[in-house]
């Protein structure tokens, strides 16, 4: 049974509720040697969230204490799928990321002049 035109138009214009902000945690690197944290806020009425990111090296080779890198994370949530696209800027280097949702967002981050690395993100 088809919906009457007025109801169909109303349903198609409904917006799904998106949070105004959320926290991101994750791991980055081929063996998960970087711990990632970010606090993101929504940009206006868009599906884009931005905020500061911190990557902390937690691998065994951290002899002088953990190395930390800071920057900015921008995530765009896909409209009709469970995927995201992101820009990760750490210490002046901008990288691209695309991830698909399973238990977390999993994908590869590509940076200029470097091999792609794995990035796993959880949004809370």
C-alpha positions in Angstrom: 0.0 0.0 0.0 1.5 3.4 -1.0 1.5 6.3 1.4 -0.7 9.3 0.5 1.4 12.1 -1.2 1.3 14.4 1.9 2.5 11.7 4.2 5.2 10.6 1.8 6.6 14.1 1.4 6.6 14.5 5.2 8.4 11.3 5.8 11.0 12.1 3.1 11.8 15.4 4.7 12.3 14.0 8.2 15.9 14.3 9.4 17.5 11.6 11.5 18.8 12.9 14.8 22.5 13.4 14.8 24.4 14.3 18.0 25.9 17.7 18.4 29.1 16.2 19.6 30.8 12.9 20.4 34.1 11.4 21.6 36.3 9.2 19.4 38.7 6.6 20.6 40.8 4.3 18.5 44.1 2.7 17.5 46.3 3.5 14.5 49.2 1.7 12.9 49.9 -1.7 11.5 50.2 -3.2 14.9 47.9 -0.7 16.8 50.9 1.1 18.3 49.1 4.5 18.4 46.2 5.3 20.8 43.9 7.9 19.3 41.4 10.2 21.1 39.3 13.1 19.8 36.4 15.2 20.9 34.3 16.3 17.9 31.5 18.8 17.5 29.0 19.1 14.7 29.5 21.9 12.2 26.1 23.6 11.9 23.3 21.5 10.4 25.7 19.2 8.5 26.9 15.7 8.8 30.5 17.0 9.4 32.1 16.9 12.8 35.5 18.4 13.7 37.7 18.8 16.7 41.2 18.2 18.2 42.8 14.8 18.0 45.7 13.3 20.0 47.7 10.3 18.9 49.9 8.7 21.6 52.5 6.2 20.7 52.0 3.2 23.1 54.4 0.7 21.4 57.3 -1.1 23.0 59.9 1.1 21.3 58.9 4.2 23.4 62.0 4.4 25.4 61.9 8.0 26.5 58.2 8.0 27.3 55.2 8.1 25.0 55.5 10.3 21.9 52.3 12.4 21.4 51.1 14.1 18.2 48.3 16.6 18.1 46.1 17.9 15.3 42.6 18.0 14.0 40.1 15.4 12.9 37.2 16.1 10.5 34.7 13.3 10.0 31.9 13.3 7.5 29.2 10.7 8.1 27.7 9.1 5.0 24.0 9.8 4.4 22.8 6.4 3.3 25.4 3.9 4.4 27.5 3.0 7.5 30.7 4.6 6.2 32.7 7.7 7.0 35.2 9.8 5.3 37.8 11.8 7.3 40.7 14.2 7.2 43.3 13.6 9.8 45.8 16.4 10.3 48.7 15.6 12.7 51.6 18.0 13.0 51.1 19.6 9.6 50.5 16.4 7.7 47.1 15.9 6.2 45.9 12.3 5.6 42.7 10.8 4.2 40.7 8.1 5.8 37.6 6.1 4.8 36.1 3.5 7.1 33.2 1.1 7.2 31.2 0.2 10.3 31.4 -3.2 11.8 32.1 -3.3 15.6 34.0 -0.1 15.0 34.9 2.0 11.9 37.7 0.1 10.2 39.7 1.4 7.3 43.0 2.7 6.0 44.6 6.1 6.4 46.7 7.4 3.5 49.2 10.2 3.9 51.3 11.8 1.2 54.6 9.9 0.6 53.8 7.2 3.1 52.4 3.7 3.1 48.7 3.4 4.2 48.2 2.4 7.8 45.2 0.9 9.6 42.9 3.1 11.7 40.2 1.7 13.9 37.7 4.2 15.4 34.9 4.0 18.0 32.4 6.8 18.4 30.8 7.4 21.7 
